Structure formats: structure tokens, C-alpha cells
């Protein structure tokens, strides 16, 4: 497993490195990014390593937050794992 960090909020310099790595482009829609998002939510993984972070725009980040808060179709570990594999495959395709 990747090295984890215990702090949820990352320093601005760390967030900027992630945005630079992703060319300041939202990794979901391609618009300019303003934020950094955890691919696997921090509350689950406690992982803020670069491999679990992506640049994301405000609109996509808010949509993901609403989805995660209001609706959770991943009621079993198998469903959650399938979703995570799909998300990680998207990241691999972008690199």
C-alpha cells in the first residue's frame, strides 16, 4: 500500500504539486482545476499520497461530494472494489 499521511488537509504547496502534475486540468471533465480530490475518499483510505490524489474542478468536486453523501450504491465491498478499479483505470488512461 502507498505511504499514507495522517493529515486530511494538505498544505497549499502540496496541492499545487498535484495540480501541476495534472496540468491544472480536471481529471474528470477536462476543465481548469481549482481543487485536489482523493480518488479513494480520505475517510476510507486515510491516504493522501500523490497516487490517490487528482486535480479536479469545483463543479465536479461538488457533484462527487453530493453523490458520496446522498447516495451510496456500494453497499458491499465487492461493489466498492469494482468502482475503485474503474476509477483507477481512468487515472491510468490519463497518464
C-alpha positions as CSV (number, residue, x, y, z in Angstrom):
1,X,0.0,0.0,0.0
2,X,1.1,3.5,-0.6
3,X,2.6,5.7,2.1
4,X,-0.2,7.4,3.9
5,X,-0.4,10.7,5.7
6,X,-2.3,11.4,8.8
7,X,-3.5,14.9,7.9
8,X,-6.6,15.3,5.7
9,X,-5.9,18.9,4.8
10,X,-2.8,19.2,2.7
11,X,-0.6,22.3,2.6
12,X,-1.1,24.6,-0.3
13,X,2.3,23.8,-1.8
14,X,1.5,20.0,-1.8
15,X,-1.9,20.7,-3.5
16,X,-0.1,22.9,-6.1
17,X,2.3,20.0,-6.9
18,X,-0.7,17.7,-7.6
19,X,-2.3,20.4,-9.9
20,X,1.0,20.9,-11.7
21,X,1.3,17.2,-12.2
22,X,-2.2,17.1,-13.8
23,X,-1.5,20.3,-15.8
24,X,-4.2,22.2,-13.8
25,X,-6.8,20.2,-15.7
26,X,-9.8,18.5,-14.1
27,X,-9.2,14.8,-14.4
28,X,-12.9,14.1,-14.8
29,X,-14.2,16.8,-17.3
30,X,-11.1,18.5,-18.7
31,X,-11.9,22.0,-17.4
32,X,-9.4,24.0,-15.5
33,X,-8.9,22.6,-12.0
34,X,-9.1,24.6,-8.7
35,X,-9.0,21.8,-6.2
36,X,-7.4,18.5,-5.4
37,X,-9.6,15.4,-4.7
38,X,-9.0,12.0,-3.2
39,X,-9.7,9.2,-5.6
40,X,-10.4,6.8,-2.8
41,X,-12.1,9.1,-0.2
42,X,-9.8,10.0,2.7
43,X,-12.4,8.8,5.2
44,X,-12.0,5.3,3.9
45,X,-8.3,5.1,2.9
46,X,-6.6,7.8,5.1
47,X,-4.3,8.0,2.1
48,X,-3.1,11.4,0.8
49,X,-0.3,10.1,-1.3
50,X,0.1,11.5,-4.8
51,X,-1.2,8.3,-6.4
52,X,-4.6,8.8,-4.5
53,X,-5.0,12.5,-5.5
54,X,-6.1,14.2,-8.6
55,X,-6.7,17.7,-9.8
56,X,-10.4,18.4,-10.2
57,X,-12.7,21.4,-10.9
58,X,-15.1,22.8,-8.4
59,X,-18.2,21.6,-10.2
60,X,-17.0,18.0,-10.4
61,X,-15.8,18.0,-6.8
62,X,-19.2,19.3,-5.6
63,X,-21.0,16.7,-7.7
64,X,-18.8,13.9,-6.2
65,X,-19.4,15.1,-2.7
66,X,-23.2,15.1,-3.2
67,X,-23.1,11.7,-4.7
68,X,-20.9,10.3,-1.9
69,X,-23.1,12.0,0.8
70,X,-26.6,11.4,-0.6
71,X,-26.3,8.1,-2.4
72,X,-24.1,5.1,-1.8
73,X,-24.7,2.3,-4.3
74,X,-21.6,0.5,-3.0
75,X,-23.3,-1.3,-0.1
76,X,-20.9,-4.3,-0.4
77,X,-17.2,-4.4,-0.5
78,X,-17.3,-6.1,-4.0
79,X,-19.3,-3.2,-5.5
80,X,-16.9,-0.7,-3.9
81,X,-13.9,-2.5,-5.2
82,X,-15.3,-2.6,-8.7
83,X,-15.9,1.1,-8.6
84,X,-12.4,1.8,-7.3
85,X,-10.9,-0.3,-10.1
86,X,-12.9,1.7,-12.7
87,X,-11.7,5.0,-11.2
88,X,-8.0,3.8,-11.1
89,X,-8.3,2.6,-14.7
90,X,-9.4,6.2,-15.7
91,X,-6.4,7.6,-13.9
92,X,-4.1,5.2,-15.8
93,X,-5.6,6.1,-19.1
94,X,-4.9,9.8,-18.4
95,X,-1.2,9.2,-17.7
